[in-house]
């Protein structure tokens, strides 16, 4: 990486195998015939945030551990294809992978292979510090070894964001990420009281903005101590897959933030991009571009 980039994405690189199933939960059977095919493609949370930011015109760099394996080759190819800078630290355990079961309504069930991470995994501190210092913003995935990177990232003074995904508000693994980030995204799916959890995040840590996404019900936005509802945006085409919607929301929100938009406007950007992502099959690595985002935000604002 040479010169300053807009966003450094830390962690979250990997490969997903997509299986479209007749229903979720999937009833037990000896076997199922998958007429739509079973496809493996590069793209986990960090990859999709990096892709979303890049498609929106932000100069983006991605740092993570990758194996010298076919999965790692797919991740490297994805970044080359879309012009996303990549610093890959060798991972002897192999590249992260998962299986996503996707139902007819677009809901998904993800099975993560945790054997491809080790407790001692670390990013080289000098590499991490140099990349962060050359960035306007850092987005940290909650994947290993992101937690160990937080002290170094905080020491650089660069603004941070993170996505806690389906946190229940209690699991201690997520807490350091919630405490360290200036912008925190979380799914409301496992939260009994989204407002309570969002306010706890803001009170405990550094967060200036907390967003809880709620799927087809929109999202909650906590900014300046005020909680507002972000209404859902109608998808521009039939919903086929919710995979990547949260990553698209985060990327578009950060685009708005880095271009000087207020939090409410950033949340609208996120809602529009998240709705679009639900119309893209999980077998494709795709994201909304800036022209489409601006056009659909204008329509949603009418």
N, C-alpha and C positions, 0 to 999 in steps of 0.2 A: 504494500500500500504506500503510495506517495501522496503527500499533501493531506489536507483535511477532508474527511468525508462527513456526510450528514449524520448517518446512524451506523454504529457498530452493533451488530447482533451477536450476542454471546450465547453459545449452546443451541440445542434443539435441532441438530442436523441428524438425518436418518432416512430410513426407507420404510414405506408402508406396503403391505400386501392387501389389496382391496377385494372383498368377497361380498357380492350382493346376495342377500338371503331372502327367503320368502316372507319372513316375519321375525320380529324381535319382541320378547325373547324367543330364541330358536328352540322348538321342542326337540327332545331327544329322538334321534333316529340313527340307524346303523350307517346311513349315507344319504347325501343329498346330491342331486345333479345341478350344477351351476351353469345354466345355459348362457349367461352373460359373460362367462369367463372369469378367471382369477388372475388379477394383474398386479404386478409389483412395480412401483415407481418411487423415485426419490421424492422426499418432501415430508418433513415433520414440522413441528411448530416453529422452530427458528428459521428453517428453510422458507416456510410460507410467509412469515413476517418479512424476511429479507426480500422475497419475491414481490410481495405487495408494495413495499416501500420503493423498490426499484421501478416497478411499473408506474408508480405515481411520480417518478422523476427525481427521487432522492438518491444521492450517491451513497451506496450501502456496501458495507463490508461484513463478512461473517467469519466468526472464529469458533471452532469446535474441534473435538477429537474425532478422527475418522480412522477406520481400519484399512489395511491394504487388502481389500476384498472386493467382490463384485458389487456389494451394496455401497461401499465407499466410492467406487467408480461411477455409480449412478448419481450420487450426490455431487461429485466433482463435475460431471457432465451437465447437470442441471444449472450449476453456477456459471459454467462457461457459456452455455446456451443463452442465458439471460444477462450476461455481463455483470454478474455479482462477484465482487472481490471475495476471495476465500483464503483464510489461513487455516490449514488443517494440521493439527497436532497428531502424530502417530498414536493409534490406540491398538495395542496388541490383542485386546479382548474382542475387537471387531467393531464394525459400525452399528449404531443403534438401529433396531428394526421393530416393527409392530405389525399386527394383523387387525384390520378394521372390518368388522361385519356391519354391513349397511342394509337397513330395512327399506321396504317400499316407500315409506313416508319420509325417508332421508335421515332418520335417526341412525346413530352408529354406536357400536360397542367396540372399544379398542382393547387389544391384548398386547401388552408391552413386554418385550424380551429383556428382562433386567440382568441377564447374564453378561451383557455387553457393556457393563460399567463396573468399575472397581472402586472401593472406598478411598483408595489412595490416589485416584486420578486428580491431576492438577493441570491448569494451564501454566506454562512458564511465566513467571511473574514479570520479567522484563518485556516479554512479548505482549502480555495483557496490558501493562502500563503504557507501553508505546502506542498500541492501537487505540486505547481509550483516550489518551491525551491528544490524539489526532482527530477526534470525533466531536461533533456538536452534541451528540446524544448517544446513550448506550441502552439497548434493550436486552435484558437478561432473561433467558429461558430458565425454568426451574429444574432443568435436567442437570445431572451430575456432569462436570464438576462446578456448576455455576455458584453454589453456595460458598465454596472456598474462594471464589473470585471477588466476592462482595467487598471485603475490607480494602483490597487494592483498588477496586473501582471507586469506592467512596473517597479514598485518599486523593484521587485525581481531581475531584470536584466537578466532574462531568455529570449532568443530569441523567438520572436513571429511570427506566420503566421496567415493569415485569408483568407477567400474566400468571396468576395463581390457579387458573383453570378451574376444576371442580372442587376447590378447597371447601372443607366443611366448617371452616372458621376455627378449628381446634387443632388439627394436625400440626405438631411443632415443626415439621420439616419446612413448611411454607413460611413460617413466621419471620425468619431473617430476610427473606425476599420482600415481604410486606413492609417490614420496618425500614428497609434501605431505599426503596424506590420513591421517586418524586411523583410518578404516575403509576397507579396500581389498577390492573384489570383483573376481574374475577368473574367466574360464572355464578349466577344465582341458583343454579340447579340443586346444589347440596346445602344451601343456606336456609335455615329455618326463619331467620329474620335478617334479610339483606341489609336493611338500614343500620341495624345494630352492629353487624360485622363491619360495614363500611366505615362507620364512625369510630369503631375501635381501631381500625387500621390507621385512620387519620390521627387519632389521639396518641397512639403508641409510637408512630414512626414519623417519617419525613413527608409523607404524601400530601401534595397540594391538591391532587385530583384522584378520586377513586371512582371506578366505573364497574358496575355489576351488570353483565349482559344477561338477558332473560329470554333469549330465543325469539319466538313469534310474539312475545309480549313486549318486546322492546328492550329497554335498559334503564338502570338507575344511575344518576350522575350526582356525585357529591363534590362540590367545588365551592370554596369560600365559606364552608360550613353549611351551605344550603343544599338540600336534597331535592332533585327534580326528576321527573319521569321523562325518559326519552321514548317517544312513541315509535312503534314498529314501522318499518318502511315496506311497502308491498314489493316483493321480488319482481324483477322485470320479465321473468319467464317461470315455467313450472319448477317447483322445488324438487330436486332430485337427491340432494346430499347435503347434510349440515357440516360435513368434515371441512375444517379450515375457516368456518365462518368467524370464529373468535379471533383467529390470526388476522383475517382481513379487516375486522373491526379495529383491532389494535393498530395495524399499519396505517389505515386511513385516519384514525384519531391522531396518531403521531405526525402524519403529514400535515394535518390542520394545525397542530401545536407548533410545529417547526416553521410554518409559514405565517404565524402570528394570529391565528384565529382564536376567538374566545372558546372556553370549554364547551358551551352549548352547541356551538357550530362544529367543533371537533367531533362531538358525539353524533351529530347528524351525518357527518362524513362517514363515521364508523358504521352507523346503522345502514346507510346506503351500500357501502362496500360489503358488509356482512350479508345483506339480503342477496346481493349479486352472487356471492360465494355459494349460497345454497342452491343456485341454479347450475353449478358447474359439477360434473361428475367427479368423484374422488379419484378416478383413474387418470385425470388430467391435472397437471400442475399449471394453474392459470390464475390470474388476478385482474382486477379492474384497472384500466389505465386512467391517467389524469383527466383526459378529455371526457371520458364517459362518466367519471365521478363528478366532475363539475356540472355536466349537463343534467345528471340525475338528481344531484343536490338542488339545483335550480328548480327542477320540476317538483321535488318534494317540498320545497319552501313555498310554493304557490298556495 
